[in-house]
């Protein structure tokens, strides 16, 4: 492909994507295909000869597109948002088009320095203590990791190294390998699977501590776990607090967990992957009260802040904890010496290579501005509250726990079996997509505002689909009160009446 063909192909791709978003409401959110559909239809071998770009895009439209789950659909309400915006796509194009590798400053100075700038911008927008920022007088700073999963593992490995160094300072003759077997990490039983996986990858026992009735890990529970393990000769090493659990978006009280960790010199990592983004709005900063106790803090910018995956913002109070853990030198990695303090990010992460991911964050911050991001967050929360009103107007449903941010959990009063059947029927219909979790041992359906395209009318469309499927399982209790007349399945009502 020459530059002329690249221009033509690029314009065609942009047009294709713009048309895709303009017409995304016309697509079912889930594909109507069986597993293996693409594997079975694809050629066994790569093409020997180059194909024209027109044929490649045609093949994409005919074979790949039908197999997509449409995460940006206004009827996608599963998991949590995956960020996306035209502004971020521009940044991604620039990143991929320039194709630099930023493992050292000299490898691409702008790659390092723009990350410093954008992480300072974002850290200030979130209200993080200054000691977490690259612009502070201390050794703190921010880095863009690939995901919250990576950030949790990076924190664990750094905590492990820091604890070993501390223990060897007190007892130089101690068996380092034996000490590592005694380290314990702690988190809530509501944690994301990636948190537990970090313990597996980092070879550290991970205790999932019981949360309270509101799905929060309390300070007294953590303190008791520390005491139990110390009595058995184990060594508390790492704690992961959740600010926005995956299931119900509960917030662990950092102001309780922090002092417990500080007293025992245990690293506290805050996983604020989803909800942390809301801190760009001053009225939601209370969810990170006590963040000053943390050693590291992470929020997935690629969830709720309109930046495409992957872009996970991690801040540390002392970057030397990362450097000490990950510094491996080679002569070909020698960098320019300077009096200006510039991070050598290769020592702050697991891989050596790193993409120019800050370009995506930069274009979003510049094209939306802080107020644009705040409006996006507030709009999603407002839409979630509108959905709450619709659900609570139907006497067959219960909303619990109390809705948080852009997440609403609900269930049928008639029990877990029918609620589960409702979700299965909705998934089979493919018009709206949600997933489940448990709350106080009850099966509940999670409804999350995910797409930036979602409007109040889209919420009502989703609710009408839910109500329609509910009508097939449970008789509408009060026509005209439970929902609008237009959503009543009168055939179902007739059957229900005959069965009474």
CORSUL-V493138 format. One record per run of one state. SS is the DSSP state (helix for helix, strand for strand, loop for the rest). FROM is the first residue (numbers start at 1). TO is the last residue. Records with the same first field share a line. If there is no record, write none. Layout:
SS=FROM-TO, FROM-TO
This chain:
loop=1-2, 23-23, 27-36, 42-52, 68-75, 77-85, 99-108, 127-129, 133-140, 146-147, 171-175, 181-182, 189-192, 202-204, 210-218, 232-234, 244-250, 252-253, 264-266, 272-274, 281-281, 289-290, 294-295, 305-311, 317-319, 327-330, 334-344, 349-357, 393-396, 400-403, 405-406, 413-415, 430-432, 434-434, 440-441, 449-455, 472-484, 488-489, 500-500
helix=3-22, 24-26, 37-41, 53-67, 86-98, 109-126, 130-132, 148-170, 176-180, 193-201, 219-231, 254-263, 275-280, 282-288, 291-293, 301-304, 320-326, 331-333, 345-348, 358-392, 416-429, 456-471, 485-487, 490-499
strand=76-76, 141-145, 183-188, 205-209, 235-243, 251-251, 267-271, 296-300, 312-316, 397-399, 404-404, 407-412, 433-433, 435-439, 442-448
